[in-house]
Amino acid sequence: MAEVVKMPRLSDTMEEGTVAKWHKKVGDKVSEGDLLAEIETDKATMDFEAFQEGVLLHIGVEEGDTAAVDSVLAILGEKGEDISGLLEGGDSSGSDQKEEKQKKNDSSDKEEESDDAEEDHEDDNKESDKDKEVSASDGRRLKASPLAKKLAEEKGIDISDVEGSGEGGRIVKRDIDNYKPSAKGTAAKATALGEESYEDVKVSQMRKTIAKRLAESKFTAPHFYLTLDIDMENASMARKAINEMMENKVSFNDLVIKACAAALKKHPAVNSAWLGDKIRRNEHIHIGVAVAVDEGLVVPVVRHADIKGLAAINAEVKDMAGKARNKKLPPEDMEGGTFAVSNLGMFGIEEFTAIINPPNSCILAVGAIREEPVVKNGQIVIGQRMKVTLSCDHRTVDGATGAAFLQTLKGMLENPAAMLV
């Protein structure tokens, strides 16, 4: 008996999913556990396996299309089985989307045909001499409607490059509207003429969620920012000594994560969350690490960072960052953070402010380590400095609280042995 496969809820915040790729086509036999499709959620692109077996009789959401959770994703059953009852009686939002898309396409086609007919009529009546003959660069004589010739001039199109679709090869308005220049020599023409152009990029599920969550954070949480300059000379020496003993080299970001974890133990108010009618002060320390991916930004979480060594933090961050960039990071690895770190130092950014990742109360923005003259013991020497900026939610963290946390963090990084105490 045929069964409906519904769009699954692959994360706790998922409301709709986009089919990135189908691994089966209609008519294929599907066994339990077979990879059926890849579905883009608000957090990652995930493999979706079949939980039943049968023949794929119907695809409800085509590749690139989006549908709500629990809408018809596919129908599995026996070959030749009648599924009309399931499509009519079940949730057919996937089919509705396809029908709606087809209707739009049909409507667009009809409108285009109508426009072309009107255009031809207008062209024939626009000027008494009807078609104008123009000369091509190779000496050919071309027929073009007055309106087409006028549009070509306005758009800077060499009308001799346009192929006419009208009667007898006549060039009409739609030919100018649909004209796409060939690669040969057109780039220089477009630049010389200052032609405007743009590309519309479809918004991914991840980008939609990033936009929604960060807009909510920015406009509902009263942000304030605290910036501190830290001497990183001792941290640099400590990192060098550690890396001489370890096979996997730790990064400055690993040191910052460890220092934040140690500082949060001393300042639990910063390791908190605003829950509307209460403030939750977390005793566990889970630090989110912002990772840039093609679709935007994801924040994998290093759990219990306060009890992990630098080597463990380094290995975990590398593993999760690699999975994130390959769209293989499971949603559970991005949930439960209590504090976050965003580091743009590797891009040479010296200072920036980050938006809080809700429901966290704070996020630390880390800039590049820079060499500059500093005064030590009355002498001007070359020092290594790094700016950090703490974004705070004023509903849970006051200025003095955030400043005290930064002073502790500064002490940890300027004297790395303090992290171990």
LINNORWO-V551913 format. One record per backbone hydrogen bond with DSSP energy under -0.5 kcal/mol. NH is the residue of the N-H (numbers start at 1). CO is the residue of the C=O. If there is no record, write none. Layout:
nh co
NH CO
NH CO
This chain:
nh co
3 76
5 74
6 4
7 71
10 8
14 11
17 67
18 40
19 65
20 18
20 38
21 38
23 36
24 36
27 56
28 25
30 54
33 50
34 31
36 34
36 48
37 48
38 21
39 37
39 46
40 18
41 39
41 44
46 39
46 44
48 37
49 47
50 34
54 30
55 77
56 28
57 55
57 75
58 75
60 58
60 73
61 73
64 19
65 62
67 17
69 15
70 7
71 68
72 91
73 5
74 5
75 58
76 3
77 55
81 78
83 81
87 83
88 84
89 85
90 86
92 90
96 92
97 93
98 94
99 95
100 96
101 97
102 98
103 99
104 100
105 101
106 102
107 103
108 104
109 105
110 106
111 107
112 108
113 109
114 110
115 111
116 112
117 113
118 114
119 115
120 116
121 117
122 118
123 119
124 120
125 121
126 122
127 123
130 127
132 144
134 142
136 140
139 136
142 134
142 140
144 132
145 171
149 145
150 146
151 147
152 148
153 149
154 150
155 151
156 152
156 153
157 152
159 157
161 158
162 159
164 162
166 170
169 166
170 167
171 143
172 170
175 172
176 172
177 173
178 174
179 176
185 183
186 182
187 183
189 185
190 186
191 187
192 188
193 189
194 190
194 191
195 190
201 199
202 200
208 204
209 205
210 206
211 207
212 208
213 209
214 210
215 211
216 212
217 213
218 214
219 215
220 216
221 217
222 220
223 221
224 392
226 390
228 388
230 386
232 230
232 384
236 232
237 233
238 234
239 235
240 236
241 237
242 238
243 239
244 240
245 241
245 242
246 242
249 247
255 251
256 252
257 253
258 254
259 255
260 256
261 257
262 258
263 259
264 260
265 261
266 262
266 263
267 263
270 267
271 267
272 270
273 280
274 359
275 273
275 278
277 275
280 273
280 278
281 279
282 271
282 280
286 284
287 285
287 302
288 286
288 339
289 300
290 288
290 341
291 298
293 296
296 293
298 291
300 289
301 333
302 287
303 301
305 285
305 302
307 304
308 305
313 309
314 310
315 311
316 312
317 313
318 314
319 315
320 316
321 317
322 318
323 319
324 320
325 321
326 322
327 324
328 323
329 323
330 328
333 330
334 331
335 332
338 286
339 286
340 362
341 288
342 364
344 342
344 366
345 366
347 344
348 345
349 344
358 356
360 357
361 272
361 338
363 391
364 340
365 363
365 389
366 342
366 364
367 387
368 349
370 368
370 385
372 383
374 381
376 374
376 379
379 376
381 374
381 379
383 372
383 381
385 370
385 383
386 230
387 368
388 228
389 365
390 226
391 363
391 389
392 224
392 390
393 361
394 222
394 392
396 393
397 393
402 398
403 399
404 400
405 401
406 402
407 403
408 404
409 405
410 406
411 407
412 408
413 409
414 410
415 411
418 415
419 416
420 417
421 418
